[in-house]
Amino acid sequence: MEHPGTLILIMAAAVLAPLLAHGLGRWVRVPLVIFEIVLGIVMGPDVLAWAHSEELTDVLADLGLSLLIFLAGYEIQFDAIRGDTLRRAVWAWVISLVAGLAVALALTGLDFPRSVIIGTALTSTALGTVVPLLRDSGDLQGRFGTVTMAFGAVGEFGPIIAMSVLLSGRDPGLSTVILAVFAAITAGAVYWALRPRPPWFTRVIQTTLHTSGQFGVRFVMLLLVSMLALSEAFGLDVLLGAFAAGLLTRLVLQGAAPEVGEDVLRKIEGLGFGFLVPLFFIVTGIQFDLSSLLDGGRPLLLLPVFLVLFLLVRGGPVYALAPRDLSPLGRRALTLHSATCLPLVVAITTIGLDEELLGRSEAAAMVGAAMLSVLVFPLLGLHQRNKERKVSRVRAGAGADGTETW
């Protein structure tokens, strides 16, 4: 029987997390998601045992993950990232996938199903986690933000595609055909989204924006649910549908109501980051198998190994293929942001556990390493960007008075 106190505790933790992040922010910037997951672990069965995984919270957490991926898809601006930058991002991810599968095969003793789980997880980028940090630091706009979005988008989209093809339980050839059909339907939806909307459509969005009608928000939710249902009907991972829905929503809102599109998005973000997304991360903490990790032995040894592999397998190809117009400090920051992961690692390891392809200790080590990546890599990346800005200011000052001030 479900206990209503669990949901109350989760929402209390969701309120407490930003207060802790704000209070600690005077000394060190810690991503909000870390506080959410840690609070979930503390409340969970392995520490205080105040909260346990329940059907209601699990459903809400799944919605939170879908909305997180949806918002990440919305952030993608293909007009800005197409061309050479996008090609570099795709090739970097393909190399990561090959390297990840090779490393995983070595770790698992050529156990291919387990290797697919581990190898795919090593190639992911937590774009939904990185974007708020970039926005807060002012790095989202400009060339660095564009490049990070390109590499992050492929790092988010690529593993979802790989999961749909390799983890569906079907023949890879059949999965590819099904994926191609889904892509064709999505392309048709993109074509529809790019067509001019009738005047009444824009007018209704504008006139109901601040009323109980909320036509724009309801239409976006319809797009999201429809794409989730479509991916479910095709036997694909629902995260693929969520990501596609985010792309479609940007196209529709920009074409139909660009002047109020951001206002509609803010309402969706309020629902996501105010309720469902933190709930997903807190539930992830509640479900985290801390006891397996703290028992010592192989799981505890695997945690730093996976953390290094995230940086090498995902970050290495990114650094090698980063656009040449980025400075060395910018390339290091891009590498660190690209190697940051968590949501897809949680999703992929959950699939591995459900399919009994992955042990609980291995899953705990991977999720633990992904949590550390969210804590460590973005902070190091922001540090590299701050150093780059200081160097730029020094150079600008030297150029102004004609003297070197190094």
Helices and strands as residue ranges (DSSP letters): H 4-24, H 32-43, H 55-75, H 78-81, H 84-108, H 112-121, H 127-137, H 143-166, H 172-194, H 199-207, H 215-233, H 238-256, H 258-271, I 272-276, H 277-287, H 290-294, H 298-309, I 310-315, H 316-321, H 328-338, H 343-354, H 360-401
